[in-house]
Amino acid sequence: MSIINKMTEIALAALEDKKGEDLQVIDISEISPIADQFIIASGTNRNQVQAMADAVEEGMHKGGFSLKQVEGYDSANWILMDFVDIVVHIFDRESRSFYDLERIWKDGKMLDLAQLRNEM
């Protein structure tokens, strides 16, 4: 299993454990040097969004991956977690709709989560 796949597996499991909604993974490796993948999820309220971020950080730490930077934790309408190879975006519903990262990064490859899990 590649490092990217392991990181993605950990992040998705943490987000799902905290009942994250509308999980998406976009492979941006061929269109941007920022990261290889964006993981996007939504939560229903501030507490859930923060709990999702906490779970991702804890899971990644246990997996041996360091958080380079986090933005937006206090406001919790859009938390960005930079793990260098992957970036996790956790939104509240309103902010997710407003920023629409899936549209902005439409040149990336939207990954099928079922297929992705089979590869992990």
Secondary structure, DSSP 8 states (H G I E B T S, - for coil): --HHHHHHHHHHHHHHHTT-EEEEEEE-TTT-SS-SEEEEEEESSHHHHHHHHHHHHHHHHHTT----EEESTTT-SEEEEE-SSEEEEEEEHHHHHHH-HHHHTTTSEEE-HHHHHHH-
